[in-house]
Amino acid sequence: MRVAIYARISRDSSGISENVDIQIMECRRYAEDRGWEVVGTWTDNDISASKYSTKPRPGYNTMITALKNDGIEAVLVVEMSRLYRRIEELLEIIKLAEISSLNHIIATEEGSGYDLSSGIGIHNAVSSVNNAVYESRKMSDRLKRKFRAKAEQGQAHGGSRPYGYQTGGMELYEFPFCTIPTRELIQGEPAVIREVAARVIQGVPPTVVAKDLNRRGIPSASGKQWSHKALIQILGRKRLIGIRVHRGVEHSAAWPPILLLEEWEMVQAALRASYRRRTFGRTYLLTGLLECGACGKPLLGDAHPNKAGQEPKRRYSCHKSDNYGRYIGCGKVSRLAEPIEILVTEAVIYRLESEDLAALLAPKAPDIAPLLERYQLLQQRSQDLVQDYASGLLNRQQLAQAKYVVESEIERVQAELAAVQPRQVFSVLEAGRAIRDAWQEEGLEWRRNLISLLVEKIVVHPGYPGRSRWRGFVFDPEKIEIVWKA
């Protein structure tokens, strides 16, 4: 008899395929003992045959083509579940048996087979796949119950080691280690998370934080370098505040938290603000602070050459109209960006280095507890509305109206939380760092937040610099008026 061997393993994280090779060896031995000719061997490694799997089975599909054309009389597997667990796949093979040489499916371990040329053989084959589907569903239900019970007990789900915790996810990873190349002693991963959270709250973009961690040689949980996406993903997990989330339901976790709830909420507000800035783009230090001295409209950052053939230079300009042709300014004021930014930066640092002014502007962060409490209450109310709709207390229109009101209030509270962020930049200075050092080391958003604490607005008055030179620029600093908040 001419036979085809098919081997498959559902999960093989190593990628070595050892179990697949064992299946092939057993099938070959079975065929040799009976004097059968092995026409071909097809395999699928690390691919499930369950109906819940969406992975294609290239080895299986290639074998089906061979069954149609190569005069193969039987398919040889170690057990039926290796071949199929879906009734539609069995029906395909049964139909194939009607138009090809195929007439048997044989399982070596079970010592049984199905004669696809007889009614009883087809009946038994269909029963076997139904049993396999049933067992697969039972296994799935058992796993769901197991995971739900673990979640209700506050136990970890499993999987790869979460950053900040030891393998198993239940104990903090607080072993001191030295980073490379600075050899700086870090008291474990929870300390790294607390530092990262504090810097994000201060307005430092996640991209800047990720680059700094890589520069200092602090690895991720997998030992690789950080990306800003991985950092945002970790900071967004409620595991950090001791909450276990399972299918949208929150449970009190049995593992110790790393951040306080208030800290975590502040991080989320900072990340939302950072996302909005990334979405709309911000590469100019003083955008939103500069005002046209002629018409009072904001100056916008742009880059264009003074003359044809020149390299574009960054500028702040009063635009006469927007992209839709609507009037938005007078269009009479324009300045190079670099000298204005240097001027304002030096003025801000000079004032910050005044001890009295620093003491005046560096109070503790305002009490955000009421805001956070309001935010959490609104989040719970939003979830309650969905429950009311599911139980029939609200219809679809009532749900939509109520969610609009609640979500609008949530956005307002989020904006208030985001407005608190700039004040947090002073916690960087409280660590004993020199202002000029912090300015060089931190990113654009941190600098903007710091400027916003001191500066109400910067008025750029019209006029030509003429022969005025300042720091190598054709620029008149007398035309720049800084309006201070204090």
C-alpha positions as CSV (number, residue, x, y, z in Angstrom):
1,M,0.0,0.0,0.0
2,R,1.2,3.5,-0.9
3,V,1.0,5.7,2.2
4,A,1.6,9.3,3.1
5,I,2.9,10.2,6.6
6,Y,1.6,13.3,8.3
7,A,3.0,14.7,11.6
8,R,2.0,17.8,13.6
9,I,2.6,19.3,17.0
10,S,0.4,22.1,18.4
11,R,3.0,23.9,20.5
12,D,6.8,23.9,20.1
13,S,8.4,27.0,21.7
14,S,11.9,25.7,21.0
15,G,11.3,25.3,17.3
16,I,13.4,22.1,17.4
17,S,10.6,19.9,16.1
18,E,11.8,16.9,18.1
19,N,8.2,15.6,18.7
20,V,7.4,15.9,15.0
21,D,10.5,13.8,14.2
22,I,9.5,11.1,16.7
23,Q,6.0,10.9,15.1
24,I,7.6,10.4,11.7
25,M,10.0,7.7,13.0
26,E,7.1,5.8,14.6
27,C,5.0,6.0,11.4
28,R,7.9,4.9,9.2
29,R,8.6,1.9,11.5
30,Y,4.8,1.0,11.4
31,A,4.9,1.2,7.6
32,E,8.1,-0.9,7.2
33,D,6.8,-3.7,9.5
34,R,3.8,-4.1,7.1
35,G,5.8,-3.6,3.9
36,W,4.0,-0.4,2.8
37,E,5.7,2.1,0.6
38,V,6.0,5.7,2.1
39,V,5.3,8.0,-0.8
40,G,5.8,11.3,1.0
41,T,6.1,12.9,4.5
42,W,4.5,16.2,5.4
43,T,4.7,18.1,8.7
44,D,3.3,21.1,10.5
45,N,5.3,22.3,13.6
46,D,3.9,24.6,16.3
47,I,0.5,24.7,14.6
48,S,-2.8,23.7,16.3
49,A,-5.6,21.8,14.5
50,S,-8.2,23.1,16.8
51,K,-11.2,25.1,15.5
52,Y,-10.0,28.0,17.6
53,S,-6.7,28.2,15.7
54,T,-6.3,30.6,12.8
55,K,-2.9,29.5,11.7
56,P,-2.7,27.9,8.2
57,R,-1.3,24.4,7.9
58,P,1.0,24.5,4.9
59,G,2.2,20.9,5.3
60,Y,-1.4,19.6,5.5
61,N,-2.5,21.6,2.5
62,T,0.4,20.3,0.4
63,M,-0.5,16.7,1.4
64,I,-4.1,17.2,0.2
65,T,-2.8,18.2,-3.2
66,A,-0.6,15.1,-3.3
67,L,-3.5,12.9,-2.3
68,K,-5.4,14.1,-5.4
69,N,-2.6,13.4,-7.8
70,D,-0.1,10.8,-6.6
71,G,-2.2,7.6,-6.2
72,I,-1.8,7.5,-2.4
73,E,-4.0,4.9,-0.7
74,A,-3.7,5.8,3.0
75,V,-2.7,8.6,5.4
76,L,-0.6,7.4,8.3
77,V,-0.5,9.3,11.6
78,V,0.4,8.4,15.2
79,E,-3.1,9.4,16.4
80,M,-6.2,10.9,14.7
81,S,-6.0,14.2,16.6
82,R,-2.7,14.9,14.7
83,L,-4.6,14.9,11.4
84,Y,-7.8,16.8,12.1
85,R,-10.0,18.2,14.8
86,R,-12.5,20.0,12.5
87,I,-15.4,18.2,10.9
88,E,-15.0,20.3,7.7
89,E,-11.5,18.9,7.3
90,L,-12.7,15.3,7.6
91,L,-15.5,16.0,5.1
92,E,-12.9,17.2,2.7
93,I,-10.9,14.0,3.1
94,I,-14.1,11.9,2.7
95,K,-15.0,13.6,-0.5
96,L,-11.4,13.2,-1.7
97,A,-11.6,9.5,-1.1
98,E,-14.5,9.3,-3.7
99,I,-12.4,10.7,-6.5
100,S,-8.9,9.4,-5.7
101,S,-7.0,6.3,-4.6
102,L,-7.3,7.2,-0.9
103,N,-9.3,4.7,1.1
104,H,-7.8,4.6,4.6
105,I,-6.8,6.7,7.5
106,I,-4.6,4.8,9.9
107,A,-3.5,5.8,13.5
108,T,-0.4,3.8,14.7
109,E,-0.7,4.5,18.5
110,E,-4.4,3.6,18.5
111,G,-3.9,0.6,16.3
112,S,-7.0,1.5,14.4
113,G,-8.0,3.0,11.1
114,Y,-11.0,4.1,9.1
115,D,-12.0,2.6,5.9
116,L,-13.3,5.5,3.8
117,S,-14.7,3.2,1.2
118,S,-17.3,1.8,3.6
119,G,-20.3,3.4,5.4
120,I,-19.3,2.2,8.9
121,G,-15.7,3.4,8.4
122,I,-16.9,6.9,7.5
123,H,-19.4,6.8,10.5
124,N,-16.5,5.9,12.9
125,A,-14.3,8.6,11.4
126,V,-17.0,11.3,11.9
127,S,-17.6,10.1,15.5
128,S,-13.9,10.3,16.3
129,V,-13.6,13.9,15.1
130,N,-16.8,14.8,17.1
131,N,-15.1,13.3,20.1
132,A,-12.0,15.3,19.4
133,V,-14.0,18.6,19.1
134,Y,-15.8,17.7,22.4
135,E,-12.5,17.1,24.2
136,S,-11.0,20.3,22.8
137,R,-14.1,22.2,24.1
138,K,-13.9,20.6,27.5
139,M,-10.2,21.5,27.8
140,S,-11.0,25.0,26.8
141,D,-13.8,25.3,29.4
142,R,-11.5,23.8,32.1
143,L,-8.8,26.4,31.3
144,K,-11.3,29.2,31.4
145,R,-12.6,28.1,34.8
146,K,-9.0,27.7,36.0
147,F,-7.9,31.2,34.8
148,R,-11.1,32.8,36.2
149,A,-10.5,31.1,39.6
150,K,-6.9,32.3,39.6
151,A,-7.9,35.8,38.8
152,E,-10.5,35.9,41.6
153,Q,-7.8,34.8,44.0
154,G,-5.5,37.6,42.7
155,Q,-3.0,35.1,41.2
156,A,-0.9,35.8,38.2
157,H,-1.9,34.5,34.8
158,G,1.5,33.1,33.9
159,G,3.4,33.5,30.7
160,S,6.6,35.5,30.4
161,R,8.1,37.3,33.4
162,P,6.5,40.7,33.9
163,Y,9.0,43.6,34.3
164,G,9.4,44.5,38.0
165,Y,8.5,41.0,39.2
166,Q,10.3,37.7,39.5
167,T,9.3,34.6,37.4
168,G,5.7,33.7,38.3
169,G,4.8,37.4,38.7
170,M,4.1,37.2,42.5
171,E,7.3,38.7,44.0
172,L,9.2,41.9,43.3
173,Y,12.5,41.7,41.4
174,E,14.5,43.8,43.8
175,F,17.9,42.2,43.3
176,P,20.6,45.0,43.0
177,F,22.4,45.0,39.7
178,C,25.0,47.1,38.0
179,T,24.3,48.8,34.7
180,I,26.7,49.0,31.8
181,P,28.8,51.0,31.0
182,T,28.2,53.4,34.0
183,R,28.3,50.6,36.6
184,E,25.5,52.5,38.4
185,L,23.9,50.4,41.1
186,I,20.1,50.0,40.6
187,Q,18.0,48.5,43.4
188,G,16.1,46.2,41.2
189,E,13.4,46.7,38.5
190,P,10.7,48.2,40.8
191,A,13.1,51.1,41.4
192,V,13.4,51.5,37.6
193,I,9.6,51.6,37.2
194,R,9.3,54.2,39.9
195,E,12.0,56.4,38.3
196,V,10.4,56.0,34.9
197,A,6.9,56.9,36.2
198,A,8.3,60.0,38.0
199,R,10.0,61.2,34.8
200,V,6.9,60.6,32.7
201,I,4.8,62.6,35.2
202,Q,7.4,65.4,34.9
203,G,6.7,65.6,31.2
204,V,9.7,63.6,29.8
205,P,8.5,61.8,26.6
206,P,8.7,58.0,26.8
207,T,11.0,58.0,23.8
208,V,13.6,60.0,25.7
209,V,13.2,57.8,28.8
210,A,13.7,54.6,26.7
211,K,16.8,56.0,25.1
212,D,18.2,56.9,28.5
213,L,17.6,53.4,29.9
214,N,19.4,51.9,26.9
215,R,22.3,54.4,27.4
216,R,22.6,53.4,31.0
217,G,22.6,49.7,30.1
218,I,19.3,48.9,32.0
219,P,17.8,45.9,30.1
220,S,14.1,45.0,29.7
221,A,12.7,41.8,31.3
222,S,13.8,39.8,28.2
223,G,17.3,41.3,28.4
224,K,16.8,43.4,25.3
225,Q,16.9,47.2,24.7
226,W,13.9,49.3,25.5
227,S,11.5,50.8,22.9
228,H,9.1,53.6,23.9
229,K,6.2,51.3,22.9
230,A,7.3,48.6,25.4
231,L,7.7,51.3,28.1
232,I,4.2,52.7,27.5
233,Q,2.8,49.1,27.5
234,I,4.3,48.4,30.9
235,L,3.3,51.7,32.5
236,G,-0.3,51.2,31.3
237,R,-0.8,47.9,33.1
238,K,-2.8,47.9,36.3
239,R,-0.6,45.1,37.6
240,L,1.7,47.9,38.8
241,I,-1.0,49.1,41.3
242,G,-1.9,45.6,42.5
243,I,-4.9,44.9,40.3
244,R,-5.5,41.7,38.3
245,V,-7.6,42.2,35.2
246,H,-9.3,39.2,33.6
247,R,-11.7,39.6,30.7
248,G,-12.3,43.2,31.7
249,V,-13.1,42.4,35.3
250,E,-10.8,43.8,38.0
251,H,-9.7,41.8,41.0
252,S,-7.4,42.7,43.9
253,A,-4.0,41.1,43.2
254,A,-2.1,39.0,45.7
255,W,1.3,40.4,44.5
256,P,2.7,43.7,46.0
257,P,2.1,46.9,44.0
258,I,5.0,49.0,42.7
259,L,3.1,52.3,42.2
260,L,0.4,54.1,44.2
261,L,-3.0,54.5,42.5
262,E,-2.5,58.3,42.4
263,E,0.9,57.9,40.8
264,W,-0.4,55.5,38.2
265,E,-3.3,57.8,37.3
266,M,-0.9,60.7,36.9
267,V,1.2,58.6,34.6
268,Q,-1.8,57.8,32.4
269,A,-2.7,61.5,32.2
270,A,0.8,62.3,31.2
271,L,0.9,59.6,28.6
272,R,-2.4,60.8,27.1
273,A,-1.0,64.3,26.9
274,S,2.2,63.0,25.4
275,Y,0.2,61.0,22.8
276,R,-1.8,64.1,21.8
277,R,1.5,66.0,21.3
278,R,2.9,63.2,19.2
279,T,-0.3,63.1,17.1
280,F,-0.3,66.7,16.3
281,G,3.5,67.1,16.2
282,R,5.6,69.5,18.2
283,T,9.2,70.3,17.3
284,Y,9.3,74.0,18.2
285,L,10.1,75.0,21.8
286,L,7.9,78.1,22.0
287,T,4.8,77.1,20.1
288,G,1.7,78.4,21.9
289,L,3.7,81.0,23.9
290,L,4.6,83.4,21.1
291,E,2.2,86.3,20.2
292,C,2.3,88.6,17.3
293,G,2.9,92.2,18.5
294,A,0.9,93.6,15.6
295,C,-2.3,91.7,15.8
296,G,-2.1,89.6,19.0
297,K,-2.5,86.3,17.2
298,P,-0.2,83.3,17.9
299,L,3.0,82.8,15.9
300,L,3.3,79.4,14.3
301,G,6.4,77.4,13.7
302,D,7.4,76.7,10.1
303,A,10.5,76.2,7.9
304,H,11.1,77.9,4.5
305,P,14.1,79.4,2.7
306,N,14.6,83.2,2.6
307,K,15.7,82.9,-1.0
308,A,15.4,80.3,-3.7
309,G,18.1,77.6,-3.4
310,Q,18.7,78.3,0.3
311,E,18.3,75.6,3.0
312,P,14.9,76.0,4.9
313,K,15.3,77.7,8.3
314,R,13.1,77.2,11.3
315,R,11.0,80.4,11.9
316,Y,8.1,81.6,14.0
317,S,5.6,83.5,11.8
318,C,2.2,85.2,12.0
319,H,0.2,83.5,9.3
320,K,-2.4,85.6,7.4
321,S,-4.6,82.7,6.6
322,D,-4.9,79.0,7.2
323,N,-5.2,76.1,4.8
324,Y,-8.9,76.8,4.2
325,G,-8.3,80.5,3.4
326,R,-9.7,81.8,6.7
327,Y,-8.2,84.9,8.3
328,I,-6.1,84.0,11.3
329,G,-3.5,86.8,11.6
330,C,-1.9,89.8,9.9
331,G,1.1,88.0,8.4
332,K,3.4,91.0,9.2
333,V,5.7,89.4,11.9
334,S,8.3,86.6,11.3
335,R,11.5,85.8,13.2
336,L,14.2,83.0,13.0
337,A,13.4,80.4,15.7
338,E,16.9,79.8,17.0
339,P,17.8,83.2,18.4
340,I,14.3,83.6,20.0
341,E,14.7,80.2,21.7
342,I,18.2,81.0,22.9
343,L,17.1,84.3,24.3
344,V,14.1,82.9,26.2
345,T,16.0,79.9,27.4
346,E,18.8,82.0,28.9
347,A,16.2,84.4,30.5
348,V,14.3,81.5,32.0
349,I,17.4,79.7,33.4
350,Y,18.7,83.1,34.8
351,R,15.4,83.6,36.7
352,L,15.3,80.0,37.9
353,E,18.8,80.3,39.3
354,S,17.5,83.1,41.5
355,E,17.0,81.3,44.9
356,D,14.0,83.5,45.8
357,L,12.2,82.9,42.5
358,A,12.9,79.1,42.6
359,A,11.5,78.9,46.2
360,L,8.4,80.9,45.0
361,L,7.8,78.7,42.0
362,A,8.6,75.3,43.5
363,P,5.7,74.5,45.9
364,K,4.6,71.0,46.2
365,A,2.3,69.7,43.6
366,P,-1.4,70.6,44.1
367,D,-3.6,68.1,45.8
368,I,-4.9,65.9,42.9
369,A,-6.8,63.5,45.2
370,P,-10.2,65.1,44.5
371,L,-9.6,65.0,40.7
372,L,-8.5,61.3,40.8
373,E,-11.5,60.4,43.0
374,R,-13.8,62.1,40.5
375,Y,-12.1,60.4,37.6
376,Q,-12.4,56.9,39.1
377,L,-16.0,57.6,40.0
378,L,-16.8,58.5,36.4
379,Q,-15.0,55.4,35.1
380,Q,-17.1,53.3,37.4
381,R,-20.3,55.1,36.3
382,S,-19.4,54.4,32.6
383,Q,-19.1,50.7,33.4
384,D,-22.4,50.8,35.3
385,L,-24.2,52.2,32.3
386,V,-23.1,49.3,30.2
387,Q,-24.4,46.9,32.9
388,D,-27.7,48.8,33.0
389,Y,-28.0,48.4,29.2
390,A,-27.2,44.7,29.4
391,S,-29.9,44.2,32.1
392,G,-32.5,46.1,30.1
393,L,-32.7,49.2,32.4
394,L,-31.5,51.4,29.5
395,N,-32.3,51.2,25.8
396,R,-29.7,51.9,23.2
397,Q,-30.6,55.6,22.8
398,Q,-30.5,56.2,26.6
399,L,-27.2,54.4,26.8
400,A,-25.7,56.6,24.1
401,Q,-27.0,59.8,25.7
402,A,-25.8,58.9,29.2
403,K,-22.3,57.7,27.9
404,Y,-21.9,61.0,26.0
405,V,-22.5,63.0,29.2
406,V,-20.2,60.8,31.3
407,E,-17.4,60.6,28.7
408,S,-17.5,64.4,28.2
409,E,-17.0,64.8,31.9
410,I,-14.2,62.2,31.9
411,E,-12.4,64.2,29.1
412,R,-12.8,67.4,31.2
413,V,-11.2,65.7,34.3
414,Q,-8.4,64.3,32.1
415,A,-7.7,67.8,30.8
416,E,-7.5,69.1,34.4
417,L,-5.1,66.2,35.4
418,A,-3.0,67.0,32.3
419,A,-2.9,70.6,33.3
420,V,-1.3,69.6,36.6
421,Q,1.7,68.0,34.8
422,P,3.9,71.0,34.3
423,R,4.2,71.7,38.0
424,Q,5.8,68.2,38.4
425,V,8.9,69.3,36.5
426,F,10.3,70.9,39.7
427,S,10.6,67.5,41.3
428,V,13.6,67.0,38.9
429,L,15.3,70.1,40.3
430,E,14.5,69.0,43.9
431,A,16.9,66.1,43.4
432,G,19.8,68.5,43.6
433,R,20.5,68.7,39.9
434,A,21.7,72.0,38.5
435,I,19.1,73.7,36.3
436,R,21.5,74.0,33.3
437,D,22.3,70.3,33.6
438,A,18.7,69.3,33.7
439,W,17.9,71.5,30.8
440,Q,20.6,69.7,28.7
441,E,19.5,66.2,29.7
442,E,15.8,66.5,29.6
443,G,13.6,66.6,26.4
444,L,11.6,69.2,24.6
445,E,8.4,68.7,26.6
446,W,10.1,69.0,29.9
447,R,11.7,72.3,28.8
448,R,8.3,73.6,27.5
449,N,6.7,72.7,30.8
450,L,9.4,74.6,32.7
451,I,9.0,77.7,30.6
452,S,5.3,77.6,30.9
453,L,5.6,77.8,34.7
454,L,7.3,81.1,34.5
455,V,6.2,82.7,31.2
456,E,2.7,84.0,30.5
457,K,3.5,84.8,26.9
458,I,6.3,86.1,24.6
459,V,5.3,89.1,22.4
460,V,7.3,89.5,19.2
461,H,7.0,93.1,18.1
462,P,7.1,94.1,14.4
463,G,10.2,95.8,13.0
464,Y,13.3,95.0,11.1
465,P,16.6,94.3,12.8
466,G,18.5,96.5,10.4
467,R,22.2,96.3,11.4
468,S,21.5,94.7,14.8
469,R,23.5,91.6,15.4
470,W,23.1,89.2,18.4
471,R,25.0,86.0,18.9
472,G,25.9,85.8,15.2
473,F,22.2,86.3,14.1
474,V,20.6,89.2,12.4
475,F,18.3,89.7,15.3
476,D,17.2,92.5,17.6
477,P,16.4,91.2,21.2
478,E,14.8,94.5,22.0
479,K,11.8,93.5,19.9
480,I,11.1,90.5,22.1
481,E,9.0,91.1,25.2
482,I,8.7,88.3,27.8
483,V,5.6,88.6,30.0
484,W,6.4,86.7,33.3
485,K,3.9,85.1,35.5
486,A,5.8,86.1,38.6
